[in-house]
Amino acid sequence: MDLLMNTLKKIEKIDYSLDESTQKRLDSLTKPQGSLGILEDIARQVVDITKDQYPKMQNKVIFTMAGDHGVAEEGVSAFPKEVTPQMVLNFINGGAGINVLAGHVGARVIVVDMGVAQDLNVNSSSLKVKKVAYGTKNMAKGPAMTKEEAVRSIEGGIEAFEDEFSNGIDIVGTGDMGIGNTTPSSAITSVITKEAVENVTGRGTGITDNSLANKIRTIKKSIEVNCPDSKDALDVLAKVGGFEIGGIVGLILAASSRRVPVVIDGFISGAAALIAYQLEPSVKDYMISAHSSAEKGHRVIHDYIGLKPLLEFNLRLGEGTGAALGITIIEASIKILTEMATFQSASVPEKT
Amino acid sequence: MDLLMNTLKKIEKIDYSLDESTQKRLDSLTKPQGSLGILEDIARQVVDITKDQYPKMQNKVIFTMAGDHGVAEEGVSAFPKEVTPQMVLNFINGGAGINVLAGHVGARVIVVDMGVAQDLNVNSSSLKVKKVAYGTKNMAKGPAMTKEEAVRSIEGGIEAFEDEFSNGIDIVGTGDMGIGNTTPSSAITSVITKEAVENVTGRGTGITDNSLANKIRTIKKSIEVNCPDSKDALDVLAKVGGFEIGGIVGLILAASSRRVPVVIDGFISGAAALIAYQLEPSVKDYMISAHSSAEKGHRVIHDYIGLKPLLEFNLRLGEGTGAALGITIIEASIKILTEMATFQSASVPEKT
């Protein structure tokens, strides 16, 4: 609990004192004022976060957090549970969507075993093992994990970030892997935002109408059985959460405590963002939402926290794939701020 | 006229015969089917365009077409006319927004002088001179150019593309520079789509309320004075167009005739897309719209042609800056198609 508490304590509220000078610099560049729209907003935000007027974007890191879910036995996913460890191996071997997109944007991928149901038995510098347990318990029958495990999952995420921080992290992207994990994400979203389960539950990896009805019933039952306290984010995480979700919470808190911009991926990362936001509302300004996913609960999360997603590509893969695309847009914004010529340096006449 | 006619003749209607095999390949990759949303749609479109199941994205080229506008003397822009040549020099020196964003996505920038009002007197491999005249005439008083000049501007764009084609072009982005050029773009959009001038005219580089009212009056007057025939795209280009707009028309036609995907930038490129689409409706399927700009007429263009923009970043810079960002998303789509592991190769169990 100490690591979590200390990390929370280190998160500073962002003041916007650098906004004016950043906008002044943006306005001195050879373009009409404000003409790069959202790219200019992002540049200001990254300066506010990093307190660096020329932020670096050398070390881009995506953490893909993996965990298994006891609730998968209720038949809430289109894929068998064995896919989780196989996909982790796929991440390590470089064959997954996140590897391709992270490679495209020049980011490195760190895979974290937060609670995969089997031992992975691989030795790779891109794998960190912070396993809390061999998968959560079935939340339809009782708490997914104990409160101690919830804290450990968050602290595992913090440790993963801190371990890697010495290798350099200028921006971080969140990512997830875990068969069944849209189910706890919908449960978390419903409990915290108080939106009806039906309105925050989608088809995940692609389930049928019947399976969707079963998924909604399962989530409702999980909430009934466990009565999570919506005001106590740790209680929500413990009762209807997941280990990789806790890991992403820790990642968001750790990045914020280090003043590193954190790019939120899809729906599962969004559920983690909700918990991080409940624990410490100041994290909001450290987060940039990469995209609005095909999962309908994602919109509810954006509205609740007040985040405006960058992209709308109908993605629903997770892993950090949306975050990777978001990162390259953010890097573009920073290059605009730091690499463009000014009206003066290029001898271009200004607005009349 | 021969070059234009021959180029139009070479544009083939896209058949979708490769869609099924492309989707089959996408579905064999280690991700839930359809989970990469729009990225999968783009991958299919690029295969359809190129007829290559493993399209290359090595040579990404953005053509920034520059021209001056006689109508600038009506006070329709916030910037003086001298900015056009100065910005062209800025492009050549690498200090503009397009240089930064093209560099970020690994694209090269080719600047084309389609009709800048002065000689540029620079020797650079990134500048092509296809100057039709030293700026258009003031369209509020008569035709912006003759029909012969309209054809020459389009053919200049075709030549620019063909000159560069031997250096390799796998994907092309459009771009523009020309003080005053949202004014002819709004006129073209109003004439072709039959939408009221007020609904397709915005603030361009950032004019005041008074200047906007003057801009709308000027556009209405230009349409009244010239009576462009909405069914004759060459007549519209000649009477209320611009040389760089004609150049972009040529670029779109040439790329389509070579089965090269063409990424449409903002409002000015959109006006050129309208003319290209009127000349040959089959170009629609070769175009990918990078973004929806802050200029309200852009939406009208998208609706008229039936294009769905990738990004919504409130950009209004032009130059090809939006196209650059679009290109990196398209390249990401192609890498997904060509670089990801399959369920079989990664030994991941498939959907149950």
HADDOCK unambig.tbl for C-alpha pairs under 7 A between the chains (distance, minus, plus):
assign (segid A and resid 30 and name CA) (segid B and resid 96 and name CA) 6.26 0.50 0.50
assign (segid A and resid 31 and name CA) (segid B and resid 317 and name CA) 6.70 0.50 0.50
assign (segid A and resid 32 and name CA) (segid B and resid 205 and name CA) 5.41 0.50 0.50
assign (segid A and resid 35 and name CA) (segid B and resid 315 and name CA) 5.54 0.50 0.50
assign (segid A and resid 35 and name CA) (segid B and resid 316 and name CA) 4.84 0.50 0.50
assign (segid A and resid 35 and name CA) (segid B and resid 317 and name CA) 5.13 0.50 0.50
assign (segid A and resid 36 and name CA) (segid B and resid 315 and name CA) 4.79 0.50 0.50
assign (segid A and resid 36 and name CA) (segid B and resid 316 and name CA) 6.43 0.50 0.50
assign (segid A and resid 36 and name CA) (segid B and resid 317 and name CA) 6.32 0.50 0.50
assign (segid A and resid 37 and name CA) (segid B and resid 313 and name CA) 5.91 0.50 0.50
assign (segid A and resid 37 and name CA) (segid B and resid 314 and name CA) 4.73 0.50 0.50
assign (segid A and resid 37 and name CA) (segid B and resid 315 and name CA) 4.94 0.50 0.50
assign (segid A and resid 38 and name CA) (segid B and resid 313 and name CA) 5.14 0.50 0.50
assign (segid A and resid 38 and name CA) (segid B and resid 314 and name CA) 6.21 0.50 0.50
assign (segid A and resid 78 and name CA) (segid B and resid 351 and name CA) 5.64 0.50 0.50
assign (segid A and resid 78 and name CA) (segid B and resid 352 and name CA) 6.03 0.50 0.50
assign (segid A and resid 79 and name CA) (segid B and resid 350 and name CA) 6.73 0.50 0.50
assign (segid A and resid 79 and name CA) (segid B and resid 351 and name CA) 4.67 0.50 0.50
assign (segid A and resid 79 and name CA) (segid B and resid 352 and name CA) 5.66 0.50 0.50
assign (segid A and resid 80 and name CA) (segid B and resid 352 and name CA) 6.63 0.50 0.50
assign (segid A and resid 83 and name CA) (segid B and resid 348 and name CA) 6.06 0.50 0.50
assign (segid A and resid 83 and name CA) (segid B and resid 349 and name CA) 6.03 0.50 0.50
assign (segid A and resid 86 and name CA) (segid B and resid 348 and name CA) 5.54 0.50 0.50
assign (segid A and resid 87 and name CA) (segid B and resid 348 and name CA) 6.76 0.50 0.50
assign (segid A and resid 90 and name CA) (segid B and resid 346 and name CA) 6.19 0.50 0.50
assign (segid A and resid 95 and name CA) (segid B and resid 340 and name CA) 5.12 0.50 0.50
assign (segid A and resid 95 and name CA) (segid B and resid 341 and name CA) 4.55 0.50 0.50
assign (segid A and resid 96 and name CA) (segid B and resid 30 and name CA) 6.27 0.50 0.50
assign (segid A and resid 96 and name CA) (segid B and resid 340 and name CA) 5.72 0.50 0.50
assign (segid A and resid 96 and name CA) (segid B and resid 341 and name CA) 6.24 0.50 0.50
assign (segid A and resid 97 and name CA) (segid B and resid 336 and name CA) 6.58 0.50 0.50
assign (segid A and resid 97 and name CA) (segid B and resid 340 and name CA) 6.21 0.50 0.50
assign (segid A and resid 100 and name CA) (segid B and resid 335 and name CA) 6.63 0.50 0.50
assign (segid A and resid 100 and name CA) (segid B and resid 336 and name CA) 6.35 0.50 0.50
assign (segid A and resid 100 and name CA) (segid B and resid 339 and name CA) 6.62 0.50 0.50
assign (segid A and resid 100 and name CA) (segid B and resid 340 and name CA) 6.55 0.50 0.50
assign (segid A and resid 101 and name CA) (segid B and resid 332 and name CA) 6.38 0.50 0.50
assign (segid A and resid 104 and name CA) (segid B and resid 332 and name CA) 6.55 0.50 0.50
assign (segid A and resid 205 and name CA) (segid B and resid 32 and name CA) 5.40 0.50 0.50
assign (segid A and resid 311 and name CA) (segid B and resid 311 and name CA) 6.64 0.50 0.50
assign (segid A and resid 313 and name CA) (segid B and resid 37 and name CA) 5.90 0.50 0.50
assign (segid A and resid 313 and name CA) (segid B and resid 38 and name CA) 5.15 0.50 0.50
assign (segid A and resid 314 and name CA) (segid B and resid 37 and name CA) 4.72 0.50 0.50
assign (segid A and resid 314 and name CA) (segid B and resid 38 and name CA) 6.21 0.50 0.50
assign (segid A and resid 315 and name CA) (segid B and resid 35 and name CA) 5.55 0.50 0.50
assign (segid A and resid 315 and name CA) (segid B and resid 36 and name CA) 4.78 0.50 0.50
assign (segid A and resid 315 and name CA) (segid B and resid 37 and name CA) 4.93 0.50 0.50
assign (segid A and resid 316 and name CA) (segid B and resid 35 and name CA) 4.82 0.50 0.50
assign (segid A and resid 316 and name CA) (segid B and resid 36 and name CA) 6.40 0.50 0.50
assign (segid A and resid 317 and name CA) (segid B and resid 31 and name CA) 6.71 0.50 0.50
assign (segid A and resid 317 and name CA) (segid B and resid 32 and name CA) 7.00 0.50 0.50
assign (segid A and resid 317 and name CA) (segid B and resid 35 and name CA) 5.13 0.50 0.50
assign (segid A and resid 317 and name CA) (segid B and resid 36 and name CA) 6.31 0.50 0.50
assign (segid A and resid 332 and name CA) (segid B and resid 101 and name CA) 6.38 0.50 0.50
assign (segid A and resid 332 and name CA) (segid B and resid 104 and name CA) 6.55 0.50 0.50
assign (segid A and resid 335 and name CA) (segid B and resid 100 and name CA) 6.63 0.50 0.50
assign (segid A and resid 336 and name CA) (segid B and resid 97 and name CA) 6.59 0.50 0.50
assign (segid A and resid 336 and name CA) (segid B and resid 100 and name CA) 6.36 0.50 0.50
assign (segid A and resid 339 and name CA) (segid B and resid 100 and name CA) 6.63 0.50 0.50
assign (segid A and resid 340 and name CA) (segid B and resid 95 and name CA) 5.11 0.50 0.50
assign (segid A and resid 340 and name CA) (segid B and resid 96 and name CA) 5.73 0.50 0.50
assign (segid A and resid 340 and name CA) (segid B and resid 97 and name CA) 6.22 0.50 0.50
assign (segid A and resid 340 and name CA) (segid B and resid 100 and name CA) 6.55 0.50 0.50
assign (segid A and resid 341 and name CA) (segid B and resid 95 and name CA) 4.55 0.50 0.50
assign (segid A and resid 341 and name CA) (segid B and resid 96 and name CA) 6.24 0.50 0.50
assign (segid A and resid 346 and name CA) (segid B and resid 90 and name CA) 6.19 0.50 0.50
assign (segid A and resid 348 and name CA) (segid B and resid 83 and name CA) 6.06 0.50 0.50
assign (segid A and resid 348 and name CA) (segid B and resid 86 and name CA) 5.52 0.50 0.50
assign (segid A and resid 348 and name CA) (segid B and resid 87 and name CA) 6.75 0.50 0.50
assign (segid A and resid 349 and name CA) (segid B and resid 83 and name CA) 6.02 0.50 0.50
assign (segid A and resid 350 and name CA) (segid B and resid 79 and name CA) 6.74 0.50 0.50
assign (segid A and resid 351 and name CA) (segid B and resid 78 and name CA) 5.64 0.50 0.50
assign (segid A and resid 351 and name CA) (segid B and resid 79 and name CA) 4.67 0.50 0.50
assign (segid A and resid 352 and name CA) (segid B and resid 78 and name CA) 6.00 0.50 0.50
assign (segid A and resid 352 and name CA) (segid B and resid 79 and name CA) 5.63 0.50 0.50
assign (segid A and resid 352 and name CA) (segid B and resid 80 and name CA) 6.63 0.50 0.50
